Amino acid sequence: MDEEKKAERVIEKKAAEDSDDGDKPSASSIVERADAAAERLAKENERIEANIRRQEELMAKQALGGVSSGPGKKEPPREDTPAEIKEKFLRGELPFPR
């Protein structure tokens, strides 16, 4: 029983020492620090929300962009008509056939 009473006294002494106001910051400085932290959090939340909006817009544009992931069809090369060949020959773009 004596050990329990001694333990209780030690706990009470420590509680009394911890309750000294000498080491604790004042209530106004705690409030000021909390206000500053709240402002920083609010600014960071606004920045994150703006980034999320930008990312959503980019994802929407990508989804609606009509880009397919499959290979595209290659169009066969267009052949010139005889009239186009004649015009190219007359302009000197085609050599004389031999």
Short mmCIF file of the C-alpha atoms (twelve columns), coordinates in Angstrom:
data_MODEL
# 
_entry.id   MODEL 
# 
loop_
_atom_site.group_PDB 
_atom_site.id 
_atom_site.type_symbol 
_atom_site.label_atom_id 
_atom_site.label_alt_id 
_atom_site.label_comp_id 
_atom_site.label_asym_id 
_atom_site.label_seq_id 
_atom_site.Cartn_x 
_atom_site.Cartn_y 
_atom_site.Cartn_z 
_atom_site.pdbx_PDB_model_num 
ATOM 1  C CA . MET A 1  0.000   0.000  0.000    1 
ATOM 2  C CA . ASP A 2  2.830   2.399  0.778    1 
ATOM 3  C CA . GLU A 3  4.258   1.896  -2.720   1 
ATOM 4  C CA . GLU A 4  0.917   2.804  -4.297   1 
ATOM 5  C CA . LYS A 5  0.660   5.995  -2.238   1 
ATOM 6  C CA . LYS A 6  4.242   6.921  -3.172   1 
ATOM 7  C CA . ALA A 7  3.442   6.351  -6.863   1 
ATOM 8  C CA . GLU A 8  0.332   8.516  -6.587   1 
ATOM 9  C CA . ARG A 9  2.348   11.309 -4.934   1 
ATOM 10 C CA . VAL A 10 4.983   11.157 -7.675   1 
ATOM 11 C CA . ILE A 11 2.277   11.371 -10.327  1 
ATOM 12 C CA . GLU A 12 0.652   14.316 -8.543   1 
ATOM 13 C CA . LYS A 13 4.013   16.128 -8.280   1 
ATOM 14 C CA . LYS A 14 4.686   15.633 -11.982  1 
ATOM 15 C CA . ALA A 15 1.201   16.858 -12.851  1 
ATOM 16 C CA . ALA A 16 1.752   19.939 -10.690  1 
ATOM 17 C CA . GLU A 17 5.104   20.627 -12.361  1 
ATOM 18 C CA . ASP A 18 3.577   20.203 -15.811  1 
ATOM 19 C CA . SER A 19 0.810   22.638 -14.985  1 
ATOM 20 C CA . ASP A 20 3.268   25.513 -14.481  1 
ATOM 21 C CA . ASP A 21 2.565   28.307 -16.963  1 
ATOM 22 C CA . GLY A 22 6.244   29.254 -17.211  1 
ATOM 23 C CA . ASP A 23 7.039   26.825 -20.040  1 
ATOM 24 C CA . LYS A 24 3.777   27.019 -21.955  1 
ATOM 25 C CA . PRO A 25 3.200   29.578 -24.694  1 
ATOM 26 C CA . SER A 26 0.438   32.107 -24.239  1 
ATOM 27 C CA . ALA A 27 -3.023  31.428 -25.625  1 
ATOM 28 C CA . SER A 28 -2.763  34.314 -28.083  1 
ATOM 29 C CA . SER A 29 0.416   32.923 -29.680  1 
ATOM 30 C CA . ILE A 30 -1.227  29.526 -30.033  1 
ATOM 31 C CA . VAL A 31 -4.206  31.132 -31.749  1 
ATOM 32 C CA . GLU A 32 -1.923  33.155 -34.035  1 
ATOM 33 C CA . ARG A 33 0.024   30.046 -35.029  1 
ATOM 34 C CA . ALA A 34 -3.231  28.179 -35.663  1 
ATOM 35 C CA . ASP A 35 -4.522  31.044 -37.823  1 
ATOM 36 C CA . ALA A 36 -1.294  31.086 -39.838  1 
ATOM 37 C CA . ALA A 37 -1.470  27.329 -40.322  1 
ATOM 38 C CA . ALA A 38 -5.115  27.593 -41.424  1 
ATOM 39 C CA . GLU A 39 -4.188  30.253 -43.996  1 
ATOM 40 C CA . ARG A 40 -1.389  28.099 -45.372  1 
ATOM 41 C CA . LEU A 41 -3.735  25.121 -45.615  1 
ATOM 42 C CA . ALA A 42 -6.381  27.202 -47.376  1 
ATOM 43 C CA . LYS A 43 -3.865  28.444 -49.963  1 
ATOM 44 C CA . GLU A 44 -2.565  24.926 -50.550  1 
ATOM 45 C CA . ASN A 45 -6.110  23.581 -50.943  1 
ATOM 46 C CA . GLU A 46 -6.879  26.255 -53.558  1 
ATOM 47 C CA . ARG A 47 -3.710  25.349 -55.468  1 
ATOM 48 C CA . ILE A 48 -4.562  21.643 -55.364  1 
ATOM 49 C CA . GLU A 49 -8.147  22.299 -56.514  1 
ATOM 50 C CA . ALA A 50 -6.857  24.357 -59.455  1 
ATOM 51 C CA . ASN A 51 -4.502  21.541 -60.443  1 
ATOM 52 C CA . ILE A 52 -7.322  19.007 -60.222  1 
ATOM 53 C CA . ARG A 53 -9.523  21.178 -62.460  1 
ATOM 54 C CA . ARG A 54 -6.710  21.454 -65.034  1 
ATOM 55 C CA . GLN A 55 -6.132  17.725 -64.960  1 
ATOM 56 C CA . GLU A 56 -9.850  17.019 -65.417  1 
ATOM 57 C CA . GLU A 57 -9.966  19.382 -68.412  1 
ATOM 58 C CA . LEU A 58 -6.971  17.679 -69.995  1 
ATOM 59 C CA . MET A 59 -8.490  14.253 -69.449  1 
ATOM 60 C CA . ALA A 60 -11.781 15.395 -70.994  1 
ATOM 61 C CA . LYS A 61 -9.989  16.829 -74.030  1 
ATOM 62 C CA . GLN A 62 -8.020  13.630 -74.422  1 
ATOM 63 C CA . ALA A 63 -11.160 11.492 -74.157  1 
ATOM 64 C CA . LEU A 64 -13.069 13.642 -76.644  1 
ATOM 65 C CA . GLY A 65 -10.116 14.208 -78.950  1 
ATOM 66 C CA . GLY A 66 -10.925 11.263 -81.175  1 
ATOM 67 C CA . VAL A 67 -7.489  9.750  -80.883  1 
ATOM 68 C CA . SER A 68 -7.497  6.017  -81.274  1 
ATOM 69 C CA . SER A 69 -4.897  3.722  -79.862  1 
ATOM 70 C CA . GLY A 70 -4.949  1.397  -82.883  1 
ATOM 71 C CA . PRO A 71 -2.847  1.721  -86.018  1 
ATOM 72 C CA . GLY A 72 -4.221  4.076  -88.617  1 
ATOM 73 C CA . LYS A 73 -5.033  3.089  -92.171  1 
ATOM 74 C CA . LYS A 74 -2.533  4.248  -94.750  1 
ATOM 75 C CA . GLU A 75 -4.038  5.580  -97.906  1 
ATOM 76 C CA . PRO A 76 -2.542  4.117  -101.057 1 
ATOM 77 C CA . PRO A 77 -0.475  6.579  -103.070 1 
ATOM 78 C CA . ARG A 78 -2.578  8.548  -105.512 1 
ATOM 79 C CA . GLU A 79 -1.813  7.922  -109.164 1 
ATOM 80 C CA . ASP A 80 -1.746  10.824 -111.591 1 
ATOM 81 C CA . THR A 81 -4.324  10.924 -114.343 1 
ATOM 82 C CA . PRO A 82 -3.124  11.119 -117.931 1 
ATOM 83 C CA . ALA A 83 -4.089  14.797 -118.041 1 
ATOM 84 C CA . GLU A 84 -1.959  15.511 -114.959 1 
ATOM 85 C CA . ILE A 85 0.964   13.597 -116.420 1 
ATOM 86 C CA . LYS A 86 0.701   15.666 -119.616 1 
ATOM 87 C CA . GLU A 87 0.682   18.937 -117.632 1 
ATOM 88 C CA . LYS A 88 3.729   17.891 -115.611 1 
ATOM 89 C CA . PHE A 89 5.574   16.886 -118.782 1 
ATOM 90 C CA . LEU A 90 4.806   20.202 -120.455 1 
ATOM 91 C CA . ARG A 91 6.030   22.138 -117.385 1 
ATOM 92 C CA . GLY A 92 9.250   20.123 -117.421 1 
ATOM 93 C CA . GLU A 93 8.599   18.318 -114.156 1 
ATOM 94 C CA . LEU A 94 8.790   14.884 -115.815 1 
ATOM 95 C CA . PRO A 95 11.683  13.703 -118.020 1 
ATOM 96 C CA . PHE A 96 11.101  12.512 -121.556 1 
ATOM 97 C CA . PRO A 97 10.387  8.748  -121.527 1 
ATOM 98 C CA . ARG A 98 12.962  6.689  -123.462 1 
# 
